[in-house]
């Protein structure tokens, strides 16, 4: 996303939540709490994916 578009949306109180890449620094406009929560979201998504895999493997063994 371009910096202009980000600032335009931010000024209209539109805050997009996206995953942060490791090599990208947090923008100064983004509060630190939101940045922290975005990073934690990736961990939660990984756990959900692992649980889905376990569920599928259990269903496969029951059939």
PDBQT receptor file of N, H, CA, C and O in Angstrom, charges set to zero:
ATOM      1  N   UNK A   1       0.843  -1.161   0.000  1.00  0.00    +0.000 N 
ATOM      2  CA  UNK A   1       0.000   0.000   0.000  1.00  0.00    +0.000 C 
ATOM      3  C   UNK A   1       0.896   1.234   0.000  1.00  0.00    +0.000 C 
ATOM      4  O   UNK A   1       1.889   1.301   0.725  1.00  0.00    +0.000 OA
ATOM      5  N   UNK A   2       0.534   2.184  -0.807  1.00  0.00    +0.000 N 
ATOM      6  H   UNK A   2      -0.272   2.130  -1.396  1.00  0.00    +0.000 HD
ATOM      7  CA  UNK A   2       1.356   3.387  -0.891  1.00  0.00    +0.000 C 
ATOM      8  C   UNK A   2       1.198   4.227   0.374  1.00  0.00    +0.000 C 
ATOM      9  O   UNK A   2       0.188   4.147   1.074  1.00  0.00    +0.000 OA
ATOM     10  N   UNK A   3       2.206   5.019   0.641  1.00  0.00    +0.000 N 
ATOM     11  H   UNK A   3       3.026   5.084   0.072  1.00  0.00    +0.000 HD
ATOM     12  CA  UNK A   3       2.182   5.874   1.825  1.00  0.00    +0.000 C 
ATOM     13  C   UNK A   3       1.058   6.899   1.731  1.00  0.00    +0.000 C 
ATOM     14  O   UNK A   3       0.414   7.212   2.732  1.00  0.00    +0.000 OA
ATOM     15  N   UNK A   4       0.824   7.422   0.532  1.00  0.00    +0.000 N 
ATOM     16  H   UNK A   4       1.348   7.168  -0.281  1.00  0.00    +0.000 HD
ATOM     17  CA  UNK A   4      -0.249   8.404   0.331  1.00  0.00    +0.000 C 
ATOM     18  C   UNK A   4      -1.615   7.799   0.642  1.00  0.00    +0.000 C 
ATOM     19  O   UNK A   4      -2.431   8.416   1.327  1.00  0.00    +0.000 OA
ATOM     20  N   UNK A   5      -1.860   6.593   0.138  1.00  0.00    +0.000 N 
ATOM     21  H   UNK A   5      -1.197   6.092  -0.418  1.00  0.00    +0.000 HD
ATOM     22  CA  UNK A   5      -3.141   5.934   0.378  1.00  0.00    +0.000 C 
ATOM     23  C   UNK A   5      -3.313   5.643   1.868  1.00  0.00    +0.000 C 
ATOM     24  O   UNK A   5      -4.388   5.861   2.427  1.00  0.00    +0.000 OA
ATOM     25  N   UNK A   6      -2.259   5.155   2.504  1.00  0.00    +0.000 N 
ATOM     26  H   UNK A   6      -1.386   4.979   2.050  1.00  0.00    +0.000 HD
ATOM     27  CA  UNK A   6      -2.327   4.875   3.938  1.00  0.00    +0.000 C 
ATOM     28  C   UNK A   6      -2.689   6.130   4.725  1.00  0.00    +0.000 C 
ATOM     29  O   UNK A   6      -3.567   6.091   5.587  1.00  0.00    +0.000 OA
ATOM     30  N   UNK A   7      -2.023   7.231   4.436  1.00  0.00    +0.000 N 
ATOM     31  H   UNK A   7      -1.310   7.263   3.736  1.00  0.00    +0.000 HD
ATOM     32  CA  UNK A   7      -2.288   8.469   5.161  1.00  0.00    +0.000 C 
ATOM     33  C   UNK A   7      -3.681   9.013   4.868  1.00  0.00    +0.000 C 
ATOM     34  O   UNK A   7      -4.336   9.563   5.753  1.00  0.00    +0.000 OA
ATOM     35  N   UNK A   8      -4.128   8.862   3.637  1.00  0.00    +0.000 N 
ATOM     36  H   UNK A   8      -3.596   8.415   2.918  1.00  0.00    +0.000 HD
ATOM     37  CA  UNK A   8      -5.464   9.306   3.262  1.00  0.00    +0.000 C 
ATOM     38  C   UNK A   8      -6.532   8.524   4.031  1.00  0.00    +0.000 C 
ATOM     39  O   UNK A   8      -7.459   9.112   4.588  1.00  0.00    +0.000 OA
ATOM     40  N   UNK A   9      -6.398   7.221   4.056  1.00  0.00    +0.000 N 
ATOM     41  H   UNK A   9      -5.644   6.743   3.604  1.00  0.00    +0.000 HD
ATOM     42  CA  UNK A   9      -7.353   6.394   4.785  1.00  0.00    +0.000 C 
ATOM     43  C   UNK A   9      -7.286   6.662   6.285  1.00  0.00    +0.000 C 
ATOM     44  O   UNK A   9      -8.314   6.719   6.961  1.00  0.00    +0.000 OA
ATOM     45  N   UNK A  10      -6.072   6.824   6.796  1.00  0.00    +0.000 N 
ATOM     46  H   UNK A  10      -5.238   6.778   6.247  1.00  0.00    +0.000 HD
ATOM     47  CA  UNK A  10      -5.890   7.071   8.228  1.00  0.00    +0.000 C 
ATOM     48  C   UNK A  10      -6.550   8.382   8.639  1.00  0.00    +0.000 C 
ATOM     49  O   UNK A  10      -7.149   8.472   9.711  1.00  0.00    +0.000 OA
ATOM     50  N   UNK A  11      -6.438   9.388   7.792  1.00  0.00    +0.000 N 
ATOM     51  H   UNK A  11      -5.951   9.315   6.921  1.00  0.00    +0.000 HD
ATOM     52  CA  UNK A  11      -7.050  10.684   8.112  1.00  0.00    +0.000 C 
ATOM     53  C   UNK A  11      -8.575  10.604   8.106  1.00  0.00    +0.000 C 
ATOM     54  O   UNK A  11      -9.247  11.442   8.708  1.00  0.00    +0.000 OA
ATOM     55  N   UNK A  12      -9.117   9.595   7.425  1.00  0.00    +0.000 N 
ATOM     56  H   UNK A  12      -8.571   8.915   6.936  1.00  0.00    +0.000 HD
ATOM     57  CA  UNK A  12     -10.566   9.389   7.398  1.00  0.00    +0.000 C 
ATOM     58  C   UNK A  12     -11.009   8.388   8.474  1.00  0.00    +0.000 C 
ATOM     59  O   UNK A  12     -12.136   7.893   8.442  1.00  0.00    +0.000 OA
ATOM     60  N   UNK A  13     -10.127   8.102   9.408  1.00  0.00    +0.000 N 
ATOM     61  H   UNK A  13      -9.212   8.504   9.434  1.00  0.00    +0.000 HD
ATOM     62  CA  UNK A  13     -10.374   7.139  10.490  1.00  0.00    +0.000 C 
ATOM     63  C   UNK A  13     -10.628   5.729   9.974  1.00  0.00    +0.000 C 
ATOM     64  O   UNK A  13     -11.402   4.975  10.565  1.00  0.00    +0.000 OA
ATOM     65  N   UNK A  14      -9.980   5.381   8.880  1.00  0.00    +0.000 N 
ATOM     66  H   UNK A  14      -9.352   5.994   8.401  1.00  0.00    +0.000 HD
ATOM     67  CA  UNK A  14     -10.027   4.016   8.356  1.00  0.00    +0.000 C 
ATOM     68  C   UNK A  14      -8.672   3.390   8.646  1.00  0.00    +0.000 C 
ATOM     69  O   UNK A  14      -7.655   3.784   8.075  1.00  0.00    +0.000 OA
ATOM     70  N   UNK A  15      -8.673   2.413   9.538  1.00  0.00    +0.000 N 
ATOM     71  H   UNK A  15      -9.499   2.094  10.002  1.00  0.00    +0.000 HD
ATOM     72  CA  UNK A  15      -7.434   1.771   9.956  1.00  0.00    +0.000 C 
ATOM     73  C   UNK A  15      -7.444   0.330   9.455  1.00  0.00    +0.000 C 
ATOM     74  O   UNK A  15      -8.260  -0.477   9.900  1.00  0.00    +0.000 OA
ATOM     75  N   UNK A  16      -6.561   0.012   8.553  1.00  0.00    +0.000 N 
ATOM     76  H   UNK A  16      -5.898   0.668   8.191  1.00  0.00    +0.000 HD
ATOM     77  CA  UNK A  16      -6.467  -1.332   8.017  1.00  0.00    +0.000 C 
ATOM     78  C   UNK A  16      -5.562  -2.163   8.907  1.00  0.00    +0.000 C 
ATOM     79  O   UNK A  16      -4.501  -1.707   9.334  1.00  0.00    +0.000 OA
ATOM     80  N   UNK A  17      -5.986  -3.380   9.182  1.00  0.00    +0.000 N 
ATOM     81  H   UNK A  17      -6.848  -3.751   8.835  1.00  0.00    +0.000 HD
ATOM     82  CA  UNK A  17      -5.194  -4.288   9.997  1.00  0.00    +0.000 C 
ATOM     83  C   UNK A  17      -4.604  -5.338   9.078  1.00  0.00    +0.000 C 
ATOM     84  O   UNK A  17      -5.329  -6.137   8.485  1.00  0.00    +0.000 OA
ATOM     85  N   UNK A  18      -3.308  -5.332   8.965  1.00  0.00    +0.000 N 
ATOM     86  H   UNK A  18      -2.720  -4.683   9.447  1.00  0.00    +0.000 HD
ATOM     87  CA  UNK A  18      -2.614  -6.306   8.137  1.00  0.00    +0.000 C 
ATOM     88  C   UNK A  18      -1.439  -6.857   8.917  1.00  0.00    +0.000 C 
ATOM     89  O   UNK A  18      -0.988  -6.255   9.892  1.00  0.00    +0.000 OA
ATOM     90  N   UNK A  19      -0.954  -7.986   8.488  1.00  0.00    +0.000 N 
ATOM     91  H   UNK A  19      -1.321  -8.475   7.696  1.00  0.00    +0.000 HD
ATOM     92  CA  UNK A  19       0.209  -8.560   9.142  1.00  0.00    +0.000 C 
ATOM     93  C   UNK A  19       1.436  -7.720   8.821  1.00  0.00    +0.000 C 
ATOM     94  O   UNK A  19       1.578  -7.190   7.719  1.00  0.00    +0.000 OA
ATOM     95  N   UNK A  20       2.307  -7.611   9.793  1.00  0.00    +0.000 N 
ATOM     96  H   UNK A  20       2.192  -8.041  10.689  1.00  0.00    +0.000 HD
ATOM     97  CA  UNK A  20       3.556  -6.891   9.582  1.00  0.00    +0.000 C 
ATOM     98  C   UNK A  20       4.645  -7.882   9.214  1.00  0.00    +0.000 C 
ATOM     99  O   UNK A  20       4.751  -8.948   9.820  1.00  0.00    +0.000 OA
ATOM    100  N   UNK A  21       5.436  -7.543   8.242  1.00  0.00    +0.000 N 
ATOM    101  H   UNK A  21       5.349  -6.677   7.750  1.00  0.00    +0.000 HD
ATOM    102  CA  UNK A  21       6.573  -8.375   7.899  1.00  0.00    +0.000 C 
ATOM    103  C   UNK A  21       7.710  -8.048   8.845  1.00  0.00    +0.000 C 
ATOM    104  O   UNK A  21       7.775  -6.950   9.397  1.00  0.00    +0.000 OA
ATOM    105  N   UNK A  22       8.601  -8.999   9.029  1.00  0.00    +0.000 N 
ATOM    106  H   UNK A  22       8.548  -9.891   8.580  1.00  0.00    +0.000 HD
ATOM    107  CA  UNK A  22       9.683  -8.818   9.983  1.00  0.00    +0.000 C 
ATOM    108  C   UNK A  22      10.596  -7.658   9.617  1.00  0.00    +0.000 C 
ATOM    109  O   UNK A  22      11.123  -6.982  10.500  1.00  0.00    +0.000 OA
ATOM    110  N   UNK A  23      10.786  -7.422   8.329  1.00  0.00    +0.000 N 
ATOM    111  H   UNK A  23      10.358  -7.971   7.612  1.00  0.00    +0.000 HD
ATOM    112  CA  UNK A  23      11.738  -6.397   7.919  1.00  0.00    +0.000 C 
ATOM    113  C   UNK A  23      11.113  -5.008   7.782  1.00  0.00    +0.000 C 
ATOM    114  O   UNK A  23      11.807  -4.056   7.425  1.00  0.00    +0.000 OA
ATOM    115  N   UNK A  24       9.809  -4.876   8.060  1.00  0.00    +0.000 N 
ATOM    116  H   UNK A  24       9.245  -5.649   8.351  1.00  0.00    +0.000 HD
ATOM    117  CA  UNK A  24       9.143  -3.580   7.952  1.00  0.00    +0.000 C 
ATOM    118  C   UNK A  24       8.946  -3.013   9.352  1.00  0.00    +0.000 C 
ATOM    119  O   UNK A  24       8.428  -3.690  10.241  1.00  0.00    +0.000 OA
ATOM    120  N   UNK A  25       9.357  -1.787   9.535  1.00  0.00    +0.000 N 
ATOM    121  H   UNK A  25       9.778  -1.237   8.813  1.00  0.00    +0.000 HD
ATOM    122  CA  UNK A  25       9.190  -1.140  10.834  1.00  0.00    +0.000 C 
ATOM    123  C   UNK A  25       7.773  -0.604  10.963  1.00  0.00    +0.000 C 
ATOM    124  O   UNK A  25       7.123  -0.282   9.968  1.00  0.00    +0.000 OA
ATOM    125  N   UNK A  26       7.311  -0.515  12.182  1.00  0.00    +0.000 N 
ATOM    126  H   UNK A  26       7.838  -0.776  12.991  1.00  0.00    +0.000 HD
ATOM    127  CA  UNK A  26       5.975   0.002  12.450  1.00  0.00    +0.000 C 
ATOM    128  C   UNK A  26       5.900   1.466  12.066  1.00  0.00    +0.000 C 
ATOM    129  O   UNK A  26       6.780   2.252  12.416  1.00  0.00    +0.000 OA
ATOM    130  N   UNK A  27       4.861   1.828  11.356  1.00  0.00    +0.000 N 
ATOM    131  H   UNK A  27       4.146   1.189  11.072  1.00  0.00    +0.000 HD
ATOM    132  CA  UNK A  27       4.687   3.232  10.965  1.00  0.00    +0.000 C 
ATOM    133  C   UNK A  27       4.399   4.057  12.210  1.00  0.00    +0.000 C 
ATOM    134  O   UNK A  27       3.752   3.582  13.142  1.00  0.00    +0.000 OA
ATOM    135  N   UNK A  28       4.875   5.277  12.221  1.00  0.00    +0.000 N 
ATOM    136  H   UNK A  28       5.402   5.663  11.464  1.00  0.00    +0.000 HD
ATOM    137  CA  UNK A  28       4.697   6.117  13.400  1.00  0.00    +0.000 C 
ATOM    138  C   UNK A  28       3.230   6.442  13.653  1.00  0.00    +0.000 C 
ATOM    139  O   UNK A  28       2.865   6.791  14.776  1.00  0.00    +0.000 OA
ATOM    140  N   UNK A  29       2.385   6.334  12.637  1.00  0.00    +0.000 N 
ATOM    141  H   UNK A  29       2.681   6.051  11.725  1.00  0.00    +0.000 HD
ATOM    142  CA  UNK A  29       0.965   6.622  12.811  1.00  0.00    +0.000 C 
ATOM    143  C   UNK A  29       0.229   5.475  13.499  1.00  0.00    +0.000 C 
ATOM    144  O   UNK A  29      -0.843   5.683  14.066  1.00  0.00    +0.000 OA
ATOM    145  N   UNK A  30       0.789   4.279  13.456  1.00  0.00    +0.000 N 
ATOM    146  H   UNK A  30       1.661   4.111  12.995  1.00  0.00    +0.000 HD
ATOM    147  CA  UNK A  30       0.146   3.122  14.037  1.00  0.00    +0.000 C 
ATOM    148  C   UNK A  30       0.508   3.029  15.518  1.00  0.00    +0.000 C 
ATOM    149  O   UNK A  30       1.690   2.979  15.858  1.00  0.00    +0.000 OA
ATOM    150  N   UNK A  31      -0.470   3.006  16.386  1.00  0.00    +0.000 N 
ATOM    151  H   UNK A  31      -1.431   3.047  16.110  1.00  0.00    +0.000 HD
ATOM    152  CA  UNK A  31      -0.160   2.869  17.810  1.00  0.00    +0.000 C 
ATOM    153  C   UNK A  31       0.572   1.550  18.089  1.00  0.00    +0.000 C 
ATOM    154  O   UNK A  31       0.357   0.549  17.405  1.00  0.00    +0.000 OA
ATOM    155  N   UNK A  32       1.409   1.568  19.071  1.00  0.00    +0.000 N 
ATOM    156  H   UNK A  32       1.584   2.381  19.627  1.00  0.00    +0.000 HD
ATOM    157  CA  UNK A  32       2.225   0.401  19.385  1.00  0.00    +0.000 C 
ATOM    158  C   UNK A  32       1.367  -0.799  19.797  1.00  0.00    +0.000 C 
ATOM    159  O   UNK A  32       1.718  -1.936  19.481  1.00  0.00    +0.000 OA
ATOM    160  N   UNK A  33       0.261  -0.571  20.490  1.00  0.00    +0.000 N 
ATOM    161  H   UNK A  33      -0.024   0.352  20.747  1.00  0.00    +0.000 HD
ATOM    162  CA  UNK A  33      -0.589  -1.684  20.905  1.00  0.00    +0.000 C 
ATOM    163  C   UNK A  33      -1.133  -2.434  19.694  1.00  0.00    +0.000 C 
ATOM    164  O   UNK A  33      -1.146  -3.665  19.678  1.00  0.00    +0.000 OA
ATOM    165  N   UNK A  34      -1.586  -1.693  18.675  1.00  0.00    +0.000 N 
ATOM    166  H   UNK A  34      -1.576  -0.693  18.688  1.00  0.00    +0.000 HD
ATOM    167  CA  UNK A  34      -2.099  -2.340  17.471  1.00  0.00    +0.000 C 
ATOM    168  C   UNK A  34      -1.010  -3.147  16.783  1.00  0.00    +0.000 C 
ATOM    169  O   UNK A  34      -1.254  -4.260  16.316  1.00  0.00    +0.000 OA
ATOM    170  N   UNK A  35       0.179  -2.592  16.720  1.00  0.00    +0.000 N 
ATOM    171  H   UNK A  35       0.377  -1.688  17.099  1.00  0.00    +0.000 HD
ATOM    172  CA  UNK A  35       1.291  -3.311  16.103  1.00  0.00    +0.000 C 
ATOM    173  C   UNK A  35       1.584  -4.594  16.867  1.00  0.00    +0.000 C 
ATOM    174  O   UNK A  35       1.854  -5.632  16.263  1.00  0.00    +0.000 OA
ATOM    175  N   UNK A  36       1.530  -4.527  18.188  1.00  0.00    +0.000 N 
ATOM    176  H   UNK A  36       1.310  -3.684  18.679  1.00  0.00    +0.000 HD
ATOM    177  CA  UNK A  36       1.754  -5.705  19.023  1.00  0.00    +0.000 C 
ATOM    178  C   UNK A  36       0.687  -6.761  18.754  1.00  0.00    +0.000 C 
ATOM    179  O   UNK A  36       0.998  -7.944  18.611  1.00  0.00    +0.000 OA
ATOM    180  N   UNK A  37      -0.567  -6.333  18.686  1.00  0.00    +0.000 N 
ATOM    181  H   UNK A  37      -0.820  -5.373  18.802  1.00  0.00    +0.000 HD
ATOM    182  CA  UNK A  37      -1.658  -7.273  18.460  1.00  0.00    +0.000 C 
ATOM    183  C   UNK A  37      -1.592  -7.909  17.072  1.00  0.00    +0.000 C 
ATOM    184  O   UNK A  37      -1.949  -9.076  16.909  1.00  0.00    +0.000 OA
ATOM    185  N   UNK A  38      -1.147  -7.167  16.093  1.00  0.00    +0.000 N 
ATOM    186  H   UNK A  38      -0.857  -6.219  16.225  1.00  0.00    +0.000 HD
ATOM    187  CA  UNK A  38      -1.007  -7.721  14.749  1.00  0.00    +0.000 C 
ATOM    188  C   UNK A  38       0.039  -8.830  14.744  1.00  0.00    +0.000 C 
ATOM    189  O   UNK A  38      -0.146  -9.858  14.091  1.00  0.00    +0.000 OA
ATOM    190  N   UNK A  39       1.122  -8.629  15.459  1.00  0.00    +0.000 N 
ATOM    191  H   UNK A  39       1.273  -7.794  15.989  1.00  0.00    +0.000 HD
ATOM    192  CA  UNK A  39       2.157  -9.661  15.530  1.00  0.00    +0.000 C 
ATOM    193  C   UNK A  39       1.634 -10.905  16.252  1.00  0.00    +0.000 C 
ATOM    194  O   UNK A  39       1.952 -12.030  15.865  1.00  0.00    +0.000 OA
ATOM    195  N   UNK A  40       0.847 -10.703  17.282  1.00  0.00    +0.000 N 
ATOM    196  H   UNK A  40       0.589  -9.789  17.596  1.00  0.00    +0.000 HD
ATOM    197  CA  UNK A  40       0.298 -11.840  18.022  1.00  0.00    +0.000 C 
ATOM    198  C   UNK A  40      -0.748 -12.579  17.198  1.00  0.00    +0.000 C 
ATOM    199  O   UNK A  40      -0.950 -13.780  17.382  1.00  0.00    +0.000 OA
ATOM    200  N   UNK A  41      -1.405 -11.876  16.300  1.00  0.00    +0.000 N 
ATOM    201  H   UNK A  41      -1.241 -10.901  16.150  1.00  0.00    +0.000 HD
ATOM    202  CA  UNK A  41      -2.414 -12.500  15.446  1.00  0.00    +0.000 C 
ATOM    203  C   UNK A  41      -1.799 -13.620  14.614  1.00  0.00    +0.000 C 
ATOM    204  O   UNK A  41      -2.430 -14.655  14.401  1.00  0.00    +0.000 OA
ATOM    205  N   UNK A  42      -0.597 -13.421  14.153  1.00  0.00    +0.000 N 
ATOM    206  H   UNK A  42      -0.084 -12.580  14.325  1.00  0.00    +0.000 HD
ATOM    207  CA  UNK A  42       0.074 -14.446  13.350  1.00  0.00    +0.000 C 
ATOM    208  C   UNK A  42       0.269 -15.720  14.165  1.00  0.00    +0.000 C 
ATOM    209  O   UNK A  42       0.147 -16.822  13.630  1.00  0.00    +0.000 OA
ATOM    210  N   UNK A  43       0.569 -15.580  15.447  1.00  0.00    +0.000 N 
ATOM    211  H   UNK A  43       0.669 -14.685  15.881  1.00  0.00    +0.000 HD
ATOM    212  CA  UNK A  43       0.742 -16.747  16.307  1.00  0.00    +0.000 C 
ATOM    213  C   UNK A  43      -0.586 -17.483  16.464  1.00  0.00    +0.000 C 
ATOM    214  O   UNK A  43      -0.631 -18.710  16.388  1.00  0.00    +0.000 OA
ATOM    215  N   UNK A  44      -1.654 -16.742  16.681  1.00  0.00    +0.000 N 
ATOM    216  H   UNK A  44      -1.618 -15.745  16.743  1.00  0.00    +0.000 HD
ATOM    217  CA  UNK A  44      -2.975 -17.351  16.852  1.00  0.00    +0.000 C 
ATOM    218  C   UNK A  44      -3.394 -18.068  15.565  1.00  0.00    +0.000 C 
ATOM    219  O   UNK A  44      -3.941 -19.169  15.627  1.00  0.00    +0.000 OA
ATOM    220  N   UNK A  45      -3.151 -17.472  14.426  1.00  0.00    +0.000 N 
ATOM    221  H   UNK A  45      -2.707 -16.578  14.375  1.00  0.00    +0.000 HD
ATOM    222  CA  UNK A  45      -3.513 -18.106  13.155  1.00  0.00    +0.000 C 
ATOM    223  C   UNK A  45      -2.736 -19.401  12.958  1.00  0.00    +0.000 C 
ATOM    224  O   UNK A  45      -3.278 -20.374  12.433  1.00  0.00    +0.000 OA
ATOM    225  N   UNK A  46      -1.487 -19.424  13.367  1.00  0.00    +0.000 N 
ATOM    226  H   UNK A  46      -1.047 -18.633  13.794  1.00  0.00    +0.000 HD
ATOM    227  CA  UNK A  46      -0.679 -20.635  13.254  1.00  0.00    +0.000 C 
ATOM    228  C   UNK A  46      -1.257 -21.738  14.127  1.00  0.00    +0.000 C 
ATOM    229  O   UNK A  46      -1.339 -22.889  13.697  1.00  0.00    +0.000 OA
ATOM    230  N   UNK A  47      -1.655 -21.403  15.338  1.00  0.00    +0.000 N 
ATOM    231  H   UNK A  47      -1.589 -20.468  15.687  1.00  0.00    +0.000 HD
ATOM    232  CA  UNK A  47      -2.242 -22.403  16.236  1.00  0.00    +0.000 C 
ATOM    233  C   UNK A  47      -3.543 -22.939  15.658  1.00  0.00    +0.000 C 
ATOM    234  O   UNK A  47      -3.777 -24.147  15.694  1.00  0.00    +0.000 OA
ATOM    235  N   UNK A  48      -4.392 -22.068  15.125  1.00  0.00    +0.000 N 
ATOM    236  H   UNK A  48      -4.201 -21.087  15.096  1.00  0.00    +0.000 HD
ATOM    237  CA  UNK A  48      -5.638 -22.525  14.507  1.00  0.00    +0.000 C 
ATOM    238  C   UNK A  48      -5.362 -23.463  13.330  1.00  0.00    +0.000 C 
ATOM    239  O   UNK A  48      -6.047 -24.474  13.170  1.00  0.00    +0.000 OA
ATOM    240  N   UNK A  49      -4.377 -23.138  12.520  1.00  0.00    +0.000 N 
ATOM    241  H   UNK A  49      -3.821 -22.318  12.651  1.00  0.00    +0.000 HD
ATOM    242  CA  UNK A  49      -4.029 -24.011  11.397  1.00  0.00    +0.000 C 
ATOM    243  C   UNK A  49      -3.586 -25.382  11.888  1.00  0.00    +0.000 C 
ATOM    244  O   UNK A  49      -3.960 -26.401  11.308  1.00  0.00    +0.000 OA
ATOM    245  N   UNK A  50      -2.792 -25.414  12.954  1.00  0.00    +0.000 N 
ATOM    246  H   UNK A  50      -2.488 -24.587  13.426  1.00  0.00    +0.000 HD
ATOM    247  CA  UNK A  50      -2.335 -26.691  13.501  1.00  0.00    +0.000 C 
ATOM    248  C   UNK A  50      -3.516 -27.501  14.049  1.00  0.00    +0.000 C 
ATOM    249  O   UNK A  50      -3.566 -28.719  13.877  1.00  0.00    +0.000 OA
ATOM    250  N   UNK A  51      -4.449 -26.836  14.698  1.00  0.00    +0.000 N 
ATOM    251  H   UNK A  51      -4.408 -25.847  14.838  1.00  0.00    +0.000 HD
ATOM    252  CA  UNK A  51      -5.625 -27.540  15.223  1.00  0.00    +0.000 C 
ATOM    253  C   UNK A  51      -6.473 -28.123  14.095  1.00  0.00    +0.000 C 
ATOM    254  O   UNK A  51      -7.017 -29.219  14.228  1.00  0.00    +0.000 OA
ATOM    255  N   UNK A  52      -6.583 -27.399  12.997  1.00  0.00    +0.000 N 
ATOM    256  H   UNK A  52      -6.141 -26.509  12.889  1.00  0.00    +0.000 HD
ATOM    257  CA  UNK A  52      -7.328 -27.919  11.847  1.00  0.00    +0.000 C 
ATOM    258  C   UNK A  52      -6.664 -29.171  11.299  1.00  0.00    +0.000 C 
ATOM    259  O   UNK A  52      -7.347 -30.133  10.947  1.00  0.00    +0.000 OA
ATOM    260  N   UNK A  53      -5.343 -29.168  11.223  1.00  0.00    +0.000 N 
ATOM    261  H   UNK A  53      -4.788 -28.387  11.508  1.00  0.00    +0.000 HD
ATOM    262  CA  UNK A  53      -4.605 -30.329  10.714  1.00  0.00    +0.000 C 
ATOM    263  C   UNK A  53      -4.826 -31.529  11.619  1.00  0.00    +0.000 C 
ATOM    264  O   UNK A  53      -5.037 -32.644  11.142  1.00  0.00    +0.000 OA
ATOM    265  N   UNK A  54      -4.776 -31.300  12.921  1.00  0.00    +0.000 N 
ATOM    266  H   UNK A  54      -4.604 -30.395  13.309  1.00  0.00    +0.000 HD
ATOM    267  CA  UNK A  54      -5.002 -32.390  13.874  1.00  0.00    +0.000 C 
ATOM    268  C   UNK A  54      -6.419 -32.937  13.717  1.00  0.00    +0.000 C 
ATOM    269  O   UNK A  54      -6.622 -34.151  13.721  1.00  0.00    +0.000 OA
ATOM    270  N   UNK A  55      -7.387 -32.052  13.579  1.00  0.00    +0.000 N 
ATOM    271  H   UNK A  55      -7.222 -31.066  13.576  1.00  0.00    +0.000 HD
ATOM    272  CA  UNK A  55      -8.768 -32.489  13.419  1.00  0.00    +0.000 C 
ATOM    273  C   UNK A  55      -8.938 -33.336  12.158  1.00  0.00    +0.000 C 
ATOM    274  O   UNK A  55      -9.621 -34.359  12.178  1.00  0.00    +0.000 OA
ATOM    275  N   UNK A  56      -8.313 -32.903  11.065  1.00  0.00    +0.000 N 
ATOM    276  H   UNK A  56      -7.758 -32.071  11.050  1.00  0.00    +0.000 HD
ATOM    277  CA  UNK A  56      -8.420 -33.662   9.814  1.00  0.00    +0.000 C 
ATOM    278  C   UNK A  56      -7.769 -35.038   9.959  1.00  0.00    +0.000 C 
ATOM    279  O   UNK A  56      -8.297 -36.031   9.460  1.00  0.00    +0.000 OA
ATOM    280  N   UNK A  57      -6.641 -35.096  10.630  1.00  0.00    +0.000 N 
ATOM    281  H   UNK A  57      -6.212 -34.289  11.035  1.00  0.00    +0.000 HD
ATOM    282  CA  UNK A  57      -5.964 -36.380  10.767  1.00  0.00    +0.000 C 
ATOM    283  C   UNK A  57      -6.777 -37.326  11.648  1.00  0.00    +0.000 C 
ATOM    284  O   UNK A  57      -6.780 -38.534  11.411  1.00  0.00    +0.000 OA
ATOM    285  N   UNK A  58      -7.467 -36.795  12.662  1.00  0.00    +0.000 N 
ATOM    286  H   UNK A  58      -7.464 -35.814  12.854  1.00  0.00    +0.000 HD
ATOM    287  CA  UNK A  58      -8.318 -37.632  13.504  1.00  0.00    +0.000 C 
ATOM    288  C   UNK A  58      -9.508 -38.143  12.707  1.00  0.00    +0.000 C 
ATOM    289  O   UNK A  58      -9.879 -39.310  12.828  1.00  0.00    +0.000 OA
ATOM    290  N   UNK A  59     -10.109 -37.283  11.894  1.00  0.00    +0.000 N 
ATOM    291  H   UNK A  59      -9.807 -36.334  11.795  1.00  0.00    +0.000 HD
ATOM    292  CA  UNK A  59     -11.249 -37.694  11.072  1.00  0.00    +0.000 C 
ATOM    293  C   UNK A  59     -10.831 -38.759  10.069  1.00  0.00    +0.000 C 
ATOM    294  O   UNK A  59     -11.598 -39.684   9.799  1.00  0.00    +0.000 OA
ATOM    295  N   UNK A  60      -9.635 -38.647   9.515  1.00  0.00    +0.000 N 
ATOM    296  H   UNK A  60      -9.013 -37.895   9.735  1.00  0.00    +0.000 HD
ATOM    297  CA  UNK A  60      -9.148 -39.629   8.544  1.00  0.00    +0.000 C 
ATOM    298  C   UNK A  60      -8.963 -41.007   9.193  1.00  0.00    +0.000 C 
ATOM    299  O   UNK A  60      -9.214 -42.026   8.549  1.00  0.00    +0.000 OA
ATOM    300  N   UNK A  61      -8.532 -41.053  10.448  1.00  0.00    +0.000 N 
ATOM    301  H   UNK A  61      -8.328 -40.225  10.971  1.00  0.00    +0.000 HD
ATOM    302  CA  UNK A  61      -8.299 -42.329  11.105  1.00  0.00    +0.000 C 
ATOM    303  C   UNK A  61      -9.606 -42.988  11.553  1.00  0.00    +0.000 C 
ATOM    304  O   UNK A  61      -9.661 -44.208  11.714  1.00  0.00    +0.000 OA
ATOM    305  N   UNK A  62     -10.664 -42.182  11.755  1.00  0.00    +0.000 N 
ATOM    306  H   UNK A  62     -10.619 -41.192  11.624  1.00  0.00    +0.000 HD
ATOM    307  CA  UNK A  62     -11.952 -42.739  12.174  1.00  0.00    +0.000 C 
ATOM    308  C   UNK A  62     -12.689 -43.384  11.018  1.00  0.00    +0.000 C 
ATOM    309  O   UNK A  62     -13.529 -44.256  11.241  1.00  0.00    +0.000 OA
ATOM    310  N   UNK A  63     -12.405 -42.987   9.801  1.00  0.00    +0.000 N 
ATOM    311  H   UNK A  63     -11.723 -42.279   9.619  1.00  0.00    +0.000 HD
ATOM    312  CA  UNK A  63     -13.133 -43.480   8.636  1.00  0.00    +0.000 C 
ATOM    313  C   UNK A  63     -12.612 -44.798   8.193  1.00  0.00    +0.000 C 
ATOM    314  O   UNK A  63     -13.111 -45.364   7.220  1.00  0.00    +0.000 OA
TER     315      UNK A  63
